[in-house]
Amino acid sequence: MVKNKKAKGSGSERELFHMLWESSWACVRIAGSGSTSKPAPDLLAGNSNRKIAIECKALKGEKQYFEKKEIEELLEFSKIFGAEAWVGVRFDHLGWRFLLAENLVKTKGENFVASFDFLEKNGMKFEELIGKFKQERLI
């Protein structure tokens, strides 16, 4: 049975929600994020040291596009709330990759794109995001 896109996204958000709680981060899922007139991320998480707002995507392919408005709203919410603005992309069979929203690559049409290769090189895995370890990167 093939899940529809919305169900796949919701399932991935719930997966990340539980991963954060299991790593001693408090986390809430924002109902209706993306469908209200006010900016709201998919997830809001934090511990005693950090607060992060995450826009989540799940996909089969190797590239994720973000609408300009979606990223602008994530950045606006994060600024008002005092949280770091992150995008989290769950690639089938490859897991989660995270990138600060401000580091996304702009497309010609003023939207944004994040490929698996770009996120693998410039982003973070879950354990890095939560501060469990920091990966050494070769330049």
Stockholm file with secondary structure:
# STOCKHOLM 1.0

chainA/1-139         MVKNKKAKGSGSERELFHMLWESSWACVRIAGSGSTSKPAPDLLAGNSNRKIAIECKALKGEKQYFEKKEIEELLEFSKIFGAEAWVGVRFDHLGWRFLLAENLVKTKGENFVASFDFLEKNGMKFEELIGKFKQERLI
#=GR chainA/1-139 SS CCCCHHHHHHHHHHHHHHHHHHTTCEEEECTTTTSSSSCCCSEEEECSSCEEEEEEEEESSSEEEECHHHHHHHHHHHHHHTCEEEEEEEETTTEEEEEEGGGCEECTTSCEEEEHHHHHHHSBCHHHHTTSCCCCCCC
#=GC SS_cons         CCCCHHHHHHHHHHHHHHHHHHTTCEEEECTTTTSSSSCCCSEEEECSSCEEEEEEEEESSSEEEECHHHHHHHHHHHHHHTCEEEEEEEETTTEEEEEEGGGCEECTTSCEEEEHHHHHHHSBCHHHHTTSCCCCCCC
//
